[in-house]
Amino acid sequence: EIRKPYDERLAIELEVVNNMGFPGYFLIVMEFIQWSKDNNIPVGPGRGSGAGSLVAYALDITDLDPLEYDLLFERFLNPERVSMPDFDIDFCMDRRDEVIDHVAELYGRDAVSQIITFGTMAAKAVIRDVGRVLGHPYGFVDRISKLIPPTPGMTLSKAFEEEPKLPEVYAQDSEVKDLIDMCRILEGTTRNAGKHAGGVVISPTTITDFAPLYCDDEGNNPVTQFDKNDVEDAGLVKFDFLGLRTLTILQWAIEMADAKLLKAGKEPIDITTIDLEDKASFKLLLASKTTAVFQLESSGMKSLIEKLKPDCFEDIIALVALFRPGPLQSGMVDNFIERKHGREAISYPDETWQHEDLQPVLEPTYGIILYQEQVMQIAQVLAGYSLGGADMLRRAMGKKKPEEMAKQRAGFEEGAIGRGVDGELAMKIFDLVEKFAGYGFNKSHSAAYALVSYQTLWMKTHFPAPFMAAVMSADMDNTEKIVTLVDECSNMEIVLLPPDVNGGQYKFTVNEDDQIVYGIGAVKGVGEGPIEAIIAARIAGGPFTDLFDFCARLDLKKTNKRILEKLIKSGAMDSLGPKHQLGSSKEQGANRAALFETLPEAIKAAEQHAKAESLGQNDLFGLINDEQTDSRQSFKEAKAWAEEVWLDGEKETLGLYLTGHPINRYLSEIKKYSSSRLVGMQPTGRDRQAVAVGLVIGVRVLVNKRGRRWALVTLDDKSARMDIRLFPDDYDRFAELLVNDAILVCSGQVSFDDYSGGNTMTARDIMTITDARENYLSSIDVQVDNSLIADDFIEQFTQVLTPFKEGTCPVRVFYQREEAQAMLELGVQWRVTPADMLLYELKTLLGEERVAMEFK
């Protein structure tokens, strides 16, 4: 019984495939997919309309049962319209080239080729190219090209409408005008030949019988000179080998999780057999904790999830299809949500115009016409179309050609009346179908990609640390993405350890305690070669004992001083310093300072050691320590780095603050400016104001309808984040203060923002931390006793104060001798600007505890 519909469908599909002459195509695809799976190269469950074929499912080309999800074969291969079949196959990004290479080996390198693409000069590129040829300085060209908005499909004329600064500089500067006038002539012309990311053609004989070839300067990497549209006209069959990064992420995550499972004697993960109704996964989804989940991670998608509350796999398929501009603007998303939650009656498809035969077709989407497959099924059920004919109707509706539509309308009406359906009803439903056909999404593609989304959701739910480590490894070069993912790790309560030359790998990894170890490869400017050398030395000789041992065992030709400095700043060498257990931030500063200052000596010792070894001498002079307790080589005495110094080092090398936060050193004084940390902020109402203090981590400048600029600034104080909105007048006043990494004190009204789901402040006043001190301090107090007053003390004290004098803040000196004490307030001209640097230098001169800020 269960087999019957499958056997019928197979018979129909096989007849079409054989009659159209495509069995070879299916078998070629089957072979390279099977080869990939045998060689542990991840392959996607399918994409595009191919997932609608049961033959493909039976051959293991796709992983979705098309009958279970109502996916149609005719959407893929239409017997009534001869066209080439087109399986787009997703492979793991890293290993796709191996599959292409295998195909070339199997069918002969003279019969297999990749396809050419032609790069054109788009708006940004044309400015850079023309500017370079005209000999303009890099900064000049860079400034103009950065004014072009980064939206895909951007043109110069669109950029002039969207960015008010462009017409401004064009009118003011003749050089800019000449440059842009020339760019307008060249925009859109072909500038270079490239290689199509995934397109491969296989020819029955030598490829040059069908298409000329183009190759690089060395005669390698041949591609067809015809582009992807022309190769098909030349009679060649195109196969798409696409790279999907998510498959790579899933494989890395599964490998890390499996290593742990196997140690515990448990079964490894088989991602193809996971339960599609897993309660824990849907719980995570309903809480919209979908950062890093394929297709479901954008803020817009999260708010759609909150409204829709998806609770089954069919709903995830719908999410992917609904979250597109067409459905969102047409209002059908709102109807879908209302109907799902029972707030709107479900009708098939419309309250006034419906037919019970459409219920089985539209039931999974609550009566909304969401998929192209539903458009085809409606034509089949209501008007007796064959599915091939219904696919032609769907295409016609997409193209909106009036004469073709008139023909289809007549055919639809005739077919419907022939089946006993009222003619008027049939036409009204035809109109509704036509309206939504333009928004319809290919369900086969949606279902296949929803499966990948669900697999990532399942991994995030059950193996959170390996999953996040894999995602971070895949985005290692994208600092902005890493910052978001580091945040997500702290939301998920996963501990993230700094990079470590003794415990880390090139990629992010997971240790025994399910903590993520930062990937050394994410340290900027270090590169793969040096990291491989470090890991090789560690594998060969065990963990490094200290900086001297590290330098001696490394090939210093591969890792120079600059690279080692970056590793120290990132924290990757903390375990090699004089302080192995780092308690306080002060110890951390002292440890990294000692490593940094001692580095030249350690390199020198290592070079001498290498020279001696090459001459066959043993380490006679004890240049290198063998044990951590050895003291033959000692670290230099170095002044501990202030917190901002080592934090800036982390920011420079990792792109973010990892082991501390710049706000930490201000926490005690922030209490004087604001009654609450960001996490405790509450809406104020209209007539009251609150004060928010935090580190600026993002500034977005936007343009309103009148062409004036306003801004959204994101503050972070480690307890939470908050957006600060500045309207045009306030933006003009405070624009130069809005820079990343500044600490700002903002006052204004706080309200709850439905869009972001958090509190937002509309700021009326903004101060830097120095401005705030000038407003709130009554004095800076310093304690001095006679033990400090050496010959040059007064001179040093004066040197520290001079750059900051003629400010508004009084300085009081509390002088202590054995027999008496006195307080001296310095003269008005010695009043200072209470900047961070002044406080730091005073503390360095006198000692941390001898300098205090006195608040009013």
N, C-alpha and C positions, 0 to 999 in steps of 0.2 A: 504493500500500500504506500509506504513512505517513498519507495523508489520510483513509483510510477511517474509523478510529474518530472522527476530528474531524467528518467529515460526519454520521456517525450521531448523535453527541452534539448537534451543531447542530440537526439535524432535531427531536430530542426537545425541546430547550430552546425552539426557536422555536414549536413547537406549544403548549407550556405557556404561554409568554408571550402568544401571540396569543389562546388560548382564555380566559385569565384577564383579558384586556383591558388588558395593561400595556405595549404597544409605545410609547405616548406617554411613559410614565415613563422607559423606557430612553433614548429619543431626547432628552428634556429633559436628563437627566444627561450624555449623550454631548456635547450642545452646550456646556454650561457648562464641562465638563472640557477640551474642545478649545479653547474660548475662552481658558481660563486658560493652557494650554500655548502658544497663539499669542502671548499677552501676557507670556510669561516668568514666570508665577506658578507656583511649584512645586506639584505635586499628588502625593499619596502613591500608592504602587502598589496601594492597596486596603486595606480593613480589614473586619473582621466577615465574615459569610458570603458577601458579594457576590463575593469572590475565587474562589468555586467555580463561577462562571458563565462558560462559554465564549463566550456571546454578548457578555457584558461585556468579555471579553478581546479579542474581535474588533472591538468598537467603541472600543477604547482607553480603556475606563473603568477597567480594572485592567491591571496589568503582569505578571501571573503566569499562566503556562499551566496551567490547572487539571488537564489530563490528566497532565502531567509529575509533579505532586505528589499525584495521587489526591484532588483536591478535588471535592466533590459539589455538583451544582446543587440537589438537593432539600433540602440544608441551608439554602439561600437561599430558594427558591420551591418550596413543596410543593403539587403539583396536588391532593392529597387534603385539604388544609386551607387554605381560602381566607383569605389574610392579605395585608396590604400588603407589597410588596417594600420593602426598606430598605437603600439604599446609604449607608453612612457614608463621606463623602469627606473626606480630610485635605487641608487647604491650608496654605500658608505662613502662619504666625501674623500677619505684618505686613500681608499683602495679601488676607486672606480677605474683608474688607469690600468690596473692589473687585469680587469675584466676585458677592457678594450684590447689589451695586448694579447690576451688568450684568444679572442675572436680572430685577431690578425694571424696568430700562429696557426689556428685551426683551418681557416679558409684560404690561407696564403696571403703574404704581405702585399702581393701585387693586385689582390682582389678586394682589399679592405682599405678604406681611407676615412679620415675625418673631414668635416665640411668647413668651408671658409666662412668667415663673417667679415663684414666691412664696417670698420669703426668710422663714425662721422664726427665732425666738429660740433659738439653741442655747446650751449651757451657758455658754460664755465671754461671748457677746453679751448674754445676759439679765442677767448680773451688771453689765456695763458700762451697759446701758440703764437698768435699775432704779436702779442707784447714782447715775447722772446725774440722773434725775428726782427722786430723794429728796434731791438736793443734797449728797451726800457729796463730800469733796475727791477730786481725781483720784488722788492717791497711794494713798489708802485703797482705792478701788475697784480700782485697777491691781494692788495687792498681792494682793487676793483672786482676781481673775480669772487672775493668773499661776499660782496654785496648781492651776488646772484643767489636767490633762494635755492636750497638743495632739493627742491621737489622734483621727482622724476618727470621727464617730458618738458622741463622748463625751457623757454625760449627767451631771447633778448627782449622781444616786445612785451612778453608777459612779465618779465623781471622789472621792466620800467613801470608797469602798473602796480606791482606788488611792493616794491622797495622804494619809498619816497626819496632816499638819499641818492639813488642813481641819476634821475633827471637833474637833481641839484648839482652833482659834480660834473655831469655832462655839460650843463649850461655854464659852469664857472671856469672849467679848465679846458683849454684848447687841445692839450695833449690827449686828455681823456676822450674828447669829442672825436679827434682824428682816429684814435684807436677803435672806438666803438663803431664809427662809420665803416671802417674797413672790415671789422668783425661781422657787420650785418651782411656784407657781400658774401663772405666766406662761410657763414653759419650753415651747418647742415651738409657741407661737402664731405666726400669720403676722404679720410686722412690716412688710414692704414688698413692692412689686412690682418685678420686674427683667426682664431680657431673656434668654431662653435663648441660651447661647453660640453654638450653631450651627444651631438649628432654623429652617427657613424653610418657609412654606406657599405654594403657588401655587393659585389657584382658577380654575375655568373661566369664571366671571363675576366681578362685583365681590365682593371678599372679604366685605363686610358682608351679602351674601346668606346666608353660612354662619356667620359668627361676629362678635360685637361687637368693637370695637377700643378700645384704651386708649392714650393718648399722654402725652408729658411736658407740663410746664406751658406750653411754647411751642407745643404742638400738633405737635411733630415726633416722629420715631422711633415710628411706630405699631406696636403689637404686638396679637396676638389676645388677648381676655380669657379664652379657654379655654386651659388649659395643654396640654402635649404629648400627654397621653392623650386629653383631650376633643376636640382638633381632629380627630383621626382618627375619633372617633365622630360628629362633625358632617359627615363625608364629605370632608374635605380631605386632600390628599396632602402628607406632610411630607418634606422633604429635609434631610439633616444636613450642614451645612458646618462641619467641625470644624477647629480650628487645631492644627497639630502643629509645635512649635518646632524639632524636629529637621530638618524640611524647610527651614526658614529657615536653620539652621546650615549644612546641606549646600550651599544655594545661595550663601551668603556665601563659604564655603570654596572652592567651585568657581570663583567669580568672581575671587577673589584668585589662585588657582593658574593660571587661564586667562590672566590678564594677563601672567604671567611666561612661560607656554608660548608665547603669541603673539609676545612679544618675541624668543624664541629660535627663532621660525619653526616651532614644533611644532603638532600638532593639538590643539584644545581637548578637554576631558574630556567624554565622553558617559556619564553615570553609569548610564544604562539598559542599556548594552551591556558592562559590566565583566565580567571572567571570574569566575564563581562558585567557581572552584577555585584561586584565586590562592594560591600557596604562602607568599609573604611575609605575607599577611594572616592565614593560619591559624597561622603561626609566632608572630605577635604575640598572637593569641587564646590559643594554647596556653600562652604565658608569662603568661596572665591579666593582660596590661597593657591592661585595658579601661576605665580611667577615661575618662569622656566618651563612651564608645561607647553608643549608644542601647540601653536595656534590659539591658546586660551590665555595668553599672559598679558595682553595689552590692557590699559585701564578701561577702555571702552568695552572690551570683551568681559572684563570682571564685572562691570556694572550691568551688562546684559545677563550674566550668570545670576547676579543677585535678584534681578527681576524675574527671570524665567524659572529659576530653581530646577535645573535638569536633574532627573532622578533615574534615568535609564539610558542605555546606549543610543537608542533611537533619538533621544533628545540631544545627545552630543553631535550626532550627524546633522540635526537641525541647526544647532548653534553655529556650526561652520558655515552652513548655507545662509543663515539669517544675517550674520555679521558682515554685511557688504553694503556699500552706499545705496544701491537700488532699494532693497527691502527696508533698510532703516528709514529712508526718506519717504517711502510710499505709505508708511503707516501699517504695513502688514505685520511688522514685528510686534507692534502693540496689540494687534488683533490676536496674534498667535499666543502671546502671554496671557491676555484676558481669557481666551478660550481654554487654555491649559489649566488655569486656576478656577475655572467655572464661573467667572464673572461675566462671561458673554456666552450666549447660546451657541452650541456647535451646529453649523449647517453645512451641507455639502453641495456647492461651496458657499451659497449665499442664502440669507433668510428668505428672500422673496423667490429666488430662482434656484431651486435645487431638485435633485433627482436621486432616488434611493440607490440606483445602480452605482452611484459614485462613492457611496459610503466606504466600501472596501479599499478604494483607491486613495481616498483622502483622510481615512481614519488616523493613520500614524501622525499626521500634521494638523489634527483638530479641524479638518475641513479647509485649511489654507492651501492654495496651490503654490507649493514651494519649489518643487523639483521639475526639471525638464521631463523626467520619466513620467510624472503625473500628467503632464500636458499630453504625452503620447497615449497614456492609458485612458484618459478621458475620451480622446478621439476614437479609440478602439471600442470602449464599452458603450459610448453613447451613439456614435455615428457609424460603427461597423468598419472603421478603417483597419487595414492590416497594420502591424507595428512598423513595417517599412514605410508605408504611406504616412503613418502618424509622425514618423521622424521627418519626412519631407514637410509636413504641416508645421512642425516645430521650427524647422529652419526658415520657412517662409515667414513665420511670425517674428522671428528674430531679425529678418532683413527688412520687414515692413514695406515691401513693394506693393503699391495699390492694386495693379492688375493681377498679380499672383494671389493676393489676399481675396480679391473678388471671386476668383476661380475656386479657392479653397472654401470660402463661405458657402458657395452654392453646393459644392460637394458634401460639406458637413451637414447642411440642412437636409439635402436629399437622403443622405445615409441615415440621419436621425429619424426622419419621417418614416423611412422604410423599416425602421426597428420599432415603430409605434410610439415614438417620442413626439410630443407637441412641437410644432415648427417654431413657434415664438420662443418657447422655453429653450429649445436647442440654440437659437440665435443669441439669446441673452447669455447663456452659459458660454457660447463661443466668444462673445465680447469680453466676458470676465477672464476667460482663458487667455485671450489675446493680450489683455491688459497686464496679466502677471507673467506671460511667457517671456517678456523682456527681462524680468528679474529672476526667472527660473534658474536654478543651479543644477549642475550635473550631479545626480545623487551618487552615481558610482564613485566619482572623485571624492565627494564629501564623505562617503562611508569609509573609503579606504584611508583617507587622512584622519578621520575621526578615530579610526583604530590606532593609528600611530599616536594621536593625542592621548588616547586612553592608556596606551602602554606607558607613556611617560608619566601620566598621572599615577598609575599603579606603582611604578618604581619610586616616585617621589613619596608616596604614602608608606610603602613597606620597607624601602631601603633609602631613607632620606640622605644619609651622608655620602654613600657612593654616588647617588644620582647628582647631588649638588657638586661634588668634586668633578664629575664628568662634564657637567655643564660649564663649570668654570674653566676646565682645561680647554674646552672647545672655543671659549671666548677670551682666551688668554691675552690676545693682542688688543682687545677692545676694553680700555680702562673704564669707560662709562658703564659698560655692561657689568664688569667685575664689581664696581661700586654697588650696583643694585643687588648683585648676587651675594656680596658680603653682608649687606643689610638683611637679605632674606635668610641667610644662615643664622644671623642673630635672632630674627623673628622665630625661626624654627628651633632655637636653643641648641644649635650645633656649634661646638667650639672650633674656632679656626686658628691654627697655630701659625706663627711666622715661618717664612721659608727657612730651611735648615740644611747646611751642607752635610750634616751627619745623618739626618733622618729623612730628607726630602728627595723627590725625583724631579725630572723635567716637568712633568704634569702634576696637577693637584692629586693627592692620594689620600687614603683613609688609613689611620693607624689602628692598633688593636682596640683602643678605647672608643672607636667610632668618632674620632676627632679628625677634621680635615687638616692635612699638612699642606701649606701653601706651595704651589709649584715653583721651583727655582726658575723655570722658564718664563715666569711672569715678571721677573725682575727686569726692568727696562735696560736695554743696552748691554745685556750680557751675552745673549746668543746661544745657539745650540752646541757649537763646538766646545767652548769652555766647560759647559755643564756636563757634557759627555765625558770630558777628561776628568772632572771632579768625581763623577760617579764611578768611573773605571778605577781611579786611584783608591776610592773608598772600598770597592769590592775586592781589589787586590790585597790591600793591607789593613782592612778593618777601619773602624771609625778614627777620625783625626783627633789627636789629643789636645793640640793647641795651635795657635797661629803659625809657630815655627815649624811644627811637624807638617802642617797643611802645605806651607810654601815649599818645603823640602821635597814632598812627595808629588807635587804637581809639575807638569811640564810648563815652565813659565813662558815658553814661546807661545803656548796656546792661550794662556791666561795672563794678561798684562796687569800692571798696577791699577790702571783705570777700572778694569773689570772687578778687581778685588775690592777697590774702594766702594763700588756700587753694592757689592755683596755685603760689606760691613754696614753701609747705610740702611740696607733693607732689613737688617736683623738676621741675615742668613748665617752669620758667623758668630752670633752671640755665644754659642757653646764653646768657642775656641778662645775666649777672652780670659782675663784674670779672675773675673767673678762668674762662676758657673751657675750659681743659683741667684737669679735676679728677683729680689723682693720689690724694692721701690723703684720709682722712675729715676731717682737720683743714681741708684746703682746701675741702671740701664745706661744712663748718660755717661757714667764713668767708664763702664765696660766698653762701649762703642768708641769713646774718645781714646782709650788706651790702645784698642786694636788699630785705630786709624793712625795714631802717632807712631806706633811701633812697626807698622807695615813696611816702611823702607828698609829698616834693619833686618826684618824677617826675610825680605826678598834677597838682601845682600848675603845674609847667612846661608840661604838656600843655594845661591849661586856659587859661593865658596865651597859648600858641601858637595855640589854636583861636580865642580872642578876637581876636588880632591878625589872623589870616587872614580872619576874618569882616569885619574893618574894611578888608580889602584891603591890609594891610601885610605885607611879607615878614618873614622871621625875622631882623630887624635885630640882635637882641641875641644871636643864636646860642643859642637856648634848647634846640635839639634837635640831637643828634649825627647826622651823615649816615653816617659810617664808624665801624667799630669802633675805629679808632685816634684818632678825634677826642677831644679832652679838654675841650671846652667845658663839658660837664656831667660832674661826677665823682661817684663813689659816696662815700657817707659812710664815715668810719672807724668800723667797728662791732666790738664784741667777738665773736670767733668763737663760734658756737653749740657747746656741748658735744655730744658724739655722741648722748647720750640726748635732747637737745632736738630735733635734726633727725629722729631716728628716731621720736620721739613725734609729730612733725609728719606724717610719712608714715603712721603708724598712724591718726592722726586723719582724714586726708584720703583715704587709700586703703584703710584697714581692715587693712593689713598692713605689715610692714617689707620694703621692696623693695630698697634699695641697701646695706643693712647688716643687722646683727643685734645686739640688745641684749647677747647673750652675748659678742660680740667683745671688749669692754673688760674682761671678767673672765677671759679665757682663761689669762693667765699665773698668776693666783692659783688658778684651778680645779685646776691641776696639784698644788697643795699639799693639796687636799681629796680628790681622787679619782685613782686610778692610771690611769684610762682615760676617753676620751670615750665617748659613748653608742654610737657605731658599733662600738667594740671590746669592748663588754660581753659577758661569757660567763656561762653558768649557773654558780652558785656551789656547788651542792650544799646539803644541809640545814644543816650546822653552820658555814658560813662566811657572811660578809656582804660586800657590795660597796657603794660609794658612787657615786651618780649625781647629776650636777649639770646643770640645764637650766632653760630658760624655760618657764613653764606656758602651754600654748596651748589647753588644754581641760580642763574639770572636769565629770565626769558623776556626779551623786549618785543612787544607786539604793537601793531598799528591799528587804531580804531577807524571807524568809517569816515571820520573827518580828516584822516591822514595824520593824526597826532599819535605820539608814542606813549605807551604806558608799560608797566612792567609787573612781572610776577617773580618774586625773590623767594627762594626756599631757604629757611633757617633750620639749623640742626643744633641741638644742645646735648646730644647723647641720650636724653630721656625720650625725645620725640622729634618730629619734624613739623614745620608749619609753613604755609605759604603766606607771604606778605604781598598785598596788592597795592600798587601805587598808581593813582590816576594821573593823567597828563601833567597837571600843574605841579603835583608833588614830585613826579618823575623828573621834571625839568630842574627842580631845586636840588634833588639828591642824587642825580644820575652818577656823578663821579665817585660817590661812596659805594656804589653797588658793584663790588668786585668780588670774585670768588676768594674764599679763605679769610675775608675780613670778619671781625667780630662786630656786630652792630646791635645797638640798643634802639628798638623801634616802639613808638607808642601810637595807639589808634584803637578803633573799635574792632572787637572780635565777634565773628558770627559763624554759624555752622554752614558749611558749604555742601549741598547735596551731591554735587558732581564728584568732588574728590572724597567725600565721605569723612571729612575732618574739619577742624576749625581753620578759619582764614582770618587774617587781620587786614583791615584797610588802614594803611599807615598814614598818619598826619605829620609825624616828626621822626627823624632818624638821626642818631648820633653815632660816631665811632666810640670805641671804648675810652680813648683819650679825652674826647669831648665830654663824655659822661663823668669822668673823674673831675674835670674842671668844674662841672656843675655841682657835684656831690661832695668833693673833698674839702675839709677845712684846712688840712696841712699834710705835708709829708714829714714824718718824724724820724730822725736818725739818732742812734745812741753811740756816743764816742767816749772812750776812757783814755787815761793817759798812757796805757800800754800800747795803744794804737798809734799815738802821735810820734811818728819817727820824723827824721829831718824833712822828708819830702811829702809828708802827709797832706799839708795844706795845698801844695801844688797839685797833687793828684786829685784831691777833692774838688779843687777849682776846675781842673780839666774835665772832670765828669759832669759838673753842673753847666759849664759854659755853653755847650751847644743847645741847651734847653732853657737858657735864662730869658728874662723878660716875658714870662708867661703870667698865669693868674694865680698859681697855687703857692702859698707860703711854704718855706722850708724851716723846720725847727730843729735845732741841734741840742740834744740833752747830753751835757758834758759831765762826766763823773770822775772825781778824784777820791783818794782815800778819805780826805778830811771834809769834802764838801761836794755838792752837785749844783749845776745851774742849767737854766734853759735859755738859749739864745735864739731869737728869731732873726733870720737873715734879712737884709734890707730889701726894699721894694724891687730894686733892679735885679735881685737874685731870686725873685719869684720865678717858678719854672712851669714848663708844659709837662704834665705828668705822663710821659710816654713810656711804653714798655721798655725801651732801650735804656732810659734813665734809671728805672727801677732795677733793671738787671745789672747795670754797671755799679750802682750804689751797693747792691747786695754782694757783688764780686769784691768790691773794695773793703766793705765793712763786715760782711758775713750776713747770711740769710736773716737771722733773727734780730738784727740790729736796725732793720729798715721797716717802717710800718706806715700804712695810710690811715689817716684819721678822718673819719666821715662826719659830716655836719649832723 
